[in-house]
Amino acid sequence: MKKIILLVLAFALLMALCACTKGDEPQKFTAYYFDYFDTATTIVGYENSQEDFDEVCAKITSLLNEYHKLYTIYNRYDGLNNLCEVNRSENTPLVVDEKIIDLILYAKEMYYETDGMMNVAMGSVLSIWHDYRQRGLNHPDEAALPPIDELLEAAKHVNIDDVVVDAENRTVYLADPEMSLDVGAIAKGYAVEAVAKELEADGITGYILNVGGNVRTIGTRGDGTPWQVGIENPDTSDGDKPYIEYLKLSGQSLVTSGSYQRYYVVDGVNYHHIIDPETLMPGEKYLSVSVLCLDSGLADALSTALFNMDHADGLALVERLENVEAMWVMPNGEQRYSSGFEKYTFEYKE
């Protein structure tokens, strides 16, 4: 009788442990925000409870909010010397947060790495395009292209060496009073990477962050399998094929720059937001460029630079960099890959 009772108790204990284990398996949670970097943010994570997920989301959004306020060039905040203030400082060294110093130094590094094809000192040119694009979006009947002479004049004030950084004293100033900074080609990715590193340092895993198309995976999914991420089809008229490639990622970042993302229409022609530093016009070499690597800031900067580079030069740059892969979509829809890109792809089946 004792043996039967012990057996029943043992079985009950086993079932209780199994039930407990099953209940402790992480669940998938998703949250959406529209407050950071003027774009949509999606956070997906695996946690044991909604409360645990909300706690991590609070940490992520707090960090994103901090970086958003520091890196914006459009808004000022009381008591904060952000990039908007740097652009208004009129040659006066401004004491700024170390996060701004780090971003600018990294952006300068990427300028030289890409032979100037990613230049945060192009604010004078990009602001002209921004104003014409906004006017065209708000008043389509009045949409027009910026005059080339206005762009050429602005292009005289884009020298990256005129962005003077004193890292020791944490100051920044622009030596050319006619220049301004625009970090749109790198800030989101840089911020996303910084957030991801903080989560990793805290031992948090099983998350994927998507800030305006800047995707960063942190570990794997809750069941230990890779994240499955799709690359959008730049041909938006092809509704039957929303994605042109699917990738499996575990700890990597994926960023795509494309002509289909932000544009306005002039005389029936789309003019997108990625401006070639050489022509001062929207780049026409590709429909999109996707970069896969371990660092979201690097992926963000490279996706813009590669979009403006000839394919041979861009491919040579990617092949030279460690743990970096890329995919180019040509104007005719042809897809070209770096040597290791396709090892991450898979055939998606619904």
C-alpha positions as CSV (number, residue, x, y, z in Angstrom):
1,M,0.0,0.0,0.0
2,K,2.8,2.3,0.9
3,K,4.5,1.6,-2.5
4,I,1.2,2.5,-4.3
5,I,0.9,5.7,-2.3
6,L,4.5,6.6,-2.9
7,L,4.1,5.8,-6.6
8,V,1.0,8.0,-6.8
9,L,2.8,10.8,-4.9
10,A,5.8,10.5,-7.2
11,F,3.6,10.6,-10.2
12,A,1.7,13.6,-8.9
13,L,5.0,15.3,-8.2
14,L,6.3,14.6,-11.7
15,M,3.1,15.9,-13.2
16,A,3.3,19.0,-11.1
17,L,6.9,19.6,-12.2
18,C,6.0,19.1,-15.8
19,A,3.1,21.5,-15.5
20,C,5.3,24.0,-13.8
21,T,8.0,23.7,-16.5
22,K,5.4,24.1,-19.2
23,G,4.0,27.2,-17.6
24,D,7.5,28.7,-17.3
25,E,8.2,28.4,-21.0
26,P,8.7,31.9,-22.4
27,Q,5.8,33.3,-24.4
28,K,5.9,35.7,-27.3
29,F,4.9,39.3,-26.7
30,T,4.8,42.3,-29.1
31,A,4.6,46.1,-28.5
32,Y,4.4,49.0,-30.9
33,Y,5.5,52.6,-30.5
34,F,5.5,55.7,-32.7
35,D,7.4,58.1,-30.5
36,Y,11.1,57.7,-31.5
37,F,13.1,58.9,-34.5
38,D,9.9,59.9,-36.3
39,T,9.1,56.3,-37.3
40,A,7.4,53.1,-36.1
41,T,9.1,50.9,-33.5
42,T,8.3,47.2,-33.0
43,I,9.6,45.2,-30.1
44,V,9.1,41.4,-30.0
45,G,10.3,39.4,-27.1
46,Y,10.0,36.1,-25.2
47,E,9.2,36.3,-21.5
48,N,7.5,34.3,-18.8
49,S,4.9,37.0,-18.2
50,Q,3.4,40.3,-19.6
51,E,4.9,42.1,-16.6
52,D,8.4,40.9,-17.4
53,F,8.0,41.9,-21.1
54,D,6.6,45.3,-20.1
55,E,9.6,45.9,-17.8
56,V,12.1,45.2,-20.6
57,C,10.0,47.4,-23.0
58,A,10.2,50.2,-20.5
59,K,14.0,50.0,-20.4
60,I,14.1,49.9,-24.2
61,T,11.8,52.8,-24.8
62,S,13.5,54.9,-22.1
63,L,16.8,54.5,-23.9
64,L,15.3,55.1,-27.4
65,N,13.7,58.3,-26.0
66,E,17.0,59.5,-24.7
67,Y,18.8,58.9,-28.0
68,H,15.9,60.4,-30.0
69,K,16.1,63.6,-28.1
70,L,19.9,63.8,-28.3
71,Y,20.2,63.0,-32.0
72,T,17.2,65.0,-33.5
73,I,18.1,68.0,-35.6
74,Y,14.5,69.3,-35.7
75,N,13.5,69.8,-32.1
76,R,15.0,71.6,-29.1
77,Y,14.5,70.5,-25.5
78,D,15.0,72.7,-22.4
79,G,18.3,72.1,-20.7
80,L,19.5,69.7,-23.4
81,N,22.4,70.4,-25.8
82,N,21.3,68.1,-28.6
83,L,22.3,68.1,-32.3
84,C,19.7,70.7,-33.0
85,E,21.5,73.0,-30.7
86,V,24.9,72.0,-32.3
87,N,23.5,73.2,-35.7
88,R,22.5,76.5,-34.1
89,S,25.7,77.1,-32.1
90,E,27.3,79.4,-34.6
91,N,30.9,78.3,-34.3
92,T,30.8,78.1,-30.5
93,P,32.0,74.9,-28.9
94,L,29.1,73.3,-27.2
95,V,29.3,70.9,-24.3
96,V,27.3,67.8,-25.2
97,D,26.4,64.4,-23.9
98,E,29.1,61.7,-24.5
99,K,26.6,59.8,-26.7
100,I,26.7,62.7,-29.2
101,I,30.5,62.7,-29.1
102,D,30.5,58.9,-29.8
103,L,28.0,59.2,-32.6
104,I,29.9,62.0,-34.4
105,L,33.3,60.3,-34.1
106,Y,31.8,57.0,-35.4
107,A,30.1,58.9,-38.3
108,K,33.4,60.5,-39.2
109,E,35.1,57.1,-39.2
110,M,32.4,55.8,-41.5
111,Y,32.8,58.8,-43.8
112,Y,36.4,57.8,-44.5
113,E,35.6,54.1,-44.6
114,T,33.1,54.8,-47.4
115,D,35.0,57.4,-49.3
116,G,32.5,60.1,-48.3
117,M,29.4,58.2,-49.5
118,M,28.0,58.5,-46.0
119,N,28.5,62.1,-44.8
120,V,26.6,63.5,-41.8
121,A,28.0,66.9,-42.7
122,M,25.6,67.1,-45.7
123,G,22.9,68.8,-43.7
124,S,23.0,72.0,-45.9
125,V,22.1,69.9,-49.0
126,L,19.7,67.5,-47.3
127,S,17.8,70.3,-45.6
128,I,17.0,71.7,-49.1
129,W,15.7,68.3,-50.3
130,H,13.8,67.9,-47.0
131,D,12.0,71.2,-47.5
132,Y,11.1,70.5,-51.1
133,R,9.9,67.0,-50.3
134,Q,7.7,68.2,-47.4
135,R,6.2,70.9,-49.6
136,G,5.6,68.4,-52.4
137,L,3.9,66.0,-50.0
138,N,1.8,68.7,-48.5
139,H,0.9,70.4,-51.8
140,P,1.3,67.8,-54.6
141,D,0.2,70.3,-57.3
142,E,3.2,72.5,-56.3
143,A,5.8,69.7,-56.1
144,A,9.1,70.8,-57.6
145,L,12.8,69.9,-57.6
146,P,15.4,72.0,-55.8
147,P,17.3,74.3,-58.2
148,I,20.7,72.8,-59.0
149,D,22.5,76.1,-58.3
150,E,21.0,76.1,-54.8
151,L,22.2,72.6,-54.2
152,L,25.7,73.3,-55.6
153,E,26.0,76.4,-53.3
154,A,25.0,74.3,-50.3
155,A,27.5,71.5,-51.3
156,K,30.3,74.0,-50.7
157,H,29.6,73.5,-47.0
158,V,29.8,69.8,-46.4
159,N,33.4,69.3,-45.3
160,I,33.5,66.6,-42.6
161,D,36.7,68.1,-41.2
162,D,34.7,71.3,-40.3
163,V,32.9,69.2,-37.7
164,V,35.3,69.8,-34.8
165,V,35.1,67.4,-31.8
166,D,37.0,67.7,-28.6
167,A,36.3,64.3,-26.9
168,E,38.3,65.2,-23.8
169,N,36.2,68.3,-23.0
170,R,33.1,66.8,-24.7
171,T,32.5,69.7,-27.0
172,V,31.4,70.0,-30.7
173,Y,31.3,72.9,-33.0
174,L,30.9,73.5,-36.8
175,A,33.8,75.5,-38.2
176,D,31.8,76.5,-41.2
177,P,28.9,78.7,-40.2
178,E,27.0,77.6,-43.4
179,M,27.1,73.9,-42.6
180,S,24.8,71.7,-40.6
181,L,24.6,68.1,-39.5
182,D,22.1,65.5,-40.6
183,V,22.6,62.1,-39.0
184,G,19.6,60.4,-40.6
185,A,21.8,57.9,-42.3
186,I,23.3,56.5,-39.1
187,A,21.5,57.7,-35.9
188,K,18.7,55.1,-35.8
189,G,21.0,52.2,-36.3
190,Y,23.6,53.5,-33.9
191,A,20.9,54.0,-31.2
192,V,19.4,50.6,-31.8
193,E,22.8,49.0,-31.4
194,A,23.5,50.9,-28.2
195,V,20.2,49.7,-26.8
196,A,20.8,46.1,-27.8
197,K,24.2,46.1,-26.1
198,E,22.7,47.4,-22.9
199,L,20.2,44.6,-23.0
200,E,22.9,42.0,-23.7
201,A,25.0,43.4,-20.8
202,D,22.0,42.8,-18.5
203,G,21.6,39.2,-19.7
204,I,18.4,39.9,-21.6
205,T,17.9,37.7,-24.7
206,G,15.1,36.5,-27.0
207,Y,14.3,39.9,-28.4
208,I,14.1,41.6,-31.8
209,L,14.0,45.4,-32.2
210,N,12.7,47.0,-35.4
211,V,13.1,50.8,-35.4
212,G,12.0,52.2,-38.8
213,G,13.4,49.2,-40.6
214,N,16.6,49.0,-38.6
215,V,16.3,45.4,-37.3
216,R,18.5,44.0,-34.5
217,T,18.1,40.5,-33.1
218,I,19.2,39.8,-29.5
219,G,19.8,36.1,-29.2
220,T,17.3,33.6,-30.6
221,R,13.6,33.1,-30.3
222,G,12.1,31.6,-27.1
223,D,12.4,28.1,-28.5
224,G,16.1,28.5,-29.4
225,T,15.5,28.8,-33.1
226,P,16.7,31.8,-35.2
227,W,14.5,34.8,-35.9
228,Q,12.9,34.8,-39.4
229,V,13.2,38.2,-41.1
230,G,12.0,39.3,-44.5
231,I,13.4,41.9,-46.9
232,E,10.7,44.0,-48.4
233,N,10.1,44.0,-52.1
234,P,11.1,47.4,-53.5
235,D,8.6,46.9,-56.3
236,T,5.6,48.0,-54.2
237,S,3.2,47.3,-57.1
238,D,3.8,43.6,-56.7
239,G,1.3,42.8,-54.0
240,D,1.7,39.1,-54.4
241,K,5.3,39.2,-53.3
242,P,5.7,41.5,-50.3
243,Y,9.2,40.1,-49.5
244,I,12.0,39.1,-51.9
245,E,14.2,37.3,-49.4
246,Y,13.9,35.6,-46.0
247,L,16.8,35.3,-43.6
248,K,17.5,33.5,-40.3
249,L,19.2,35.7,-37.8
250,S,20.6,35.1,-34.3
251,G,22.2,38.2,-32.9
252,Q,22.7,40.0,-36.2
253,S,21.3,43.2,-37.6
254,L,19.6,43.9,-40.9
255,V,19.1,47.3,-42.4
256,T,17.7,48.2,-45.9
257,S,17.9,51.5,-47.7
258,G,15.5,51.8,-50.6
259,S,14.1,54.2,-53.2
260,Y,10.5,53.1,-52.3
261,Q,10.6,54.2,-48.6
262,R,10.4,58.0,-48.5
263,Y,9.7,60.0,-51.7
264,Y,7.6,62.6,-53.3
265,V,6.4,62.9,-56.9
266,V,7.3,65.6,-59.4
267,D,5.8,65.4,-62.9
268,G,5.0,61.7,-62.4
269,V,8.5,60.8,-61.3
270,N,9.4,59.6,-57.7
271,Y,12.2,61.3,-56.0
272,H,13.4,59.5,-52.9
273,H,15.4,60.7,-49.9
274,I,18.8,59.0,-50.4
275,I,20.9,61.8,-51.9
276,D,24.1,60.9,-53.8
277,P,26.9,63.2,-52.5
278,E,28.4,63.4,-56.0
279,T,25.3,64.2,-58.1
280,L,23.4,65.9,-55.2
281,M,20.3,64.1,-56.6
282,P,18.5,60.9,-55.4
283,G,20.6,57.9,-56.3
284,E,19.5,55.8,-59.3
285,K,21.9,52.8,-59.2
286,Y,19.6,50.5,-57.2
287,L,16.0,49.9,-55.9
288,S,17.3,48.9,-52.5
289,V,20.4,47.8,-50.7
290,S,20.3,45.5,-47.6
291,V,23.2,45.1,-45.2
292,L,23.6,42.2,-42.7
293,C,26.2,42.4,-40.0
294,L,26.6,42.2,-36.2
295,D,26.4,46.0,-35.6
296,S,23.2,48.0,-36.4
297,G,25.1,51.3,-36.6
298,L,27.5,49.9,-39.2
299,A,24.6,48.3,-41.1
300,D,22.7,51.6,-41.2
301,A,25.7,53.6,-42.4
302,L,26.7,51.0,-45.0
303,S,23.3,50.7,-46.4
304,T,23.3,54.4,-47.3
305,A,26.8,54.4,-48.5
306,L,26.4,51.3,-50.7
307,F,23.2,52.8,-52.2
308,N,25.4,55.6,-53.6
309,M,28.4,53.5,-54.7
310,D,29.0,51.6,-57.9
311,H,28.3,47.9,-57.4
312,A,31.9,46.9,-58.0
313,D,33.2,49.4,-55.4
314,G,30.4,48.5,-52.9
315,L,31.0,44.8,-53.3
316,A,34.8,45.3,-52.7
317,L,34.1,47.3,-49.5
318,V,31.7,44.6,-48.2
319,E,34.1,41.8,-49.0
320,R,36.9,43.6,-47.2
321,L,34.9,44.1,-44.0
322,E,34.6,41.2,-41.5
323,N,31.2,39.7,-40.8
324,V,29.4,42.0,-43.3
325,E,27.1,40.8,-46.1
326,A,24.9,42.7,-48.5
327,M,22.3,42.3,-51.2
328,W,21.6,44.8,-54.0
329,V,18.4,45.0,-56.0
330,M,19.2,46.5,-59.4
331,P,16.7,48.8,-61.3
332,N,15.6,45.8,-63.4
333,G,14.9,43.8,-60.3
334,E,18.0,41.6,-60.4
335,Q,19.3,40.6,-57.0
336,R,23.0,40.5,-56.4
337,Y,24.7,39.2,-53.3
338,S,28.0,39.4,-51.5
339,S,29.8,36.0,-51.1
340,G,28.3,35.0,-47.8
341,F,24.8,36.5,-47.9
342,E,22.9,33.6,-49.2
343,K,24.0,31.3,-46.3
344,Y,21.5,33.2,-44.2
345,T,18.6,32.9,-46.6
346,F,15.9,30.2,-46.6
347,E,12.7,29.4,-48.5
348,Y,9.8,30.6,-46.6
349,K,6.6,28.5,-46.6
350,E,3.3,29.6,-45.1
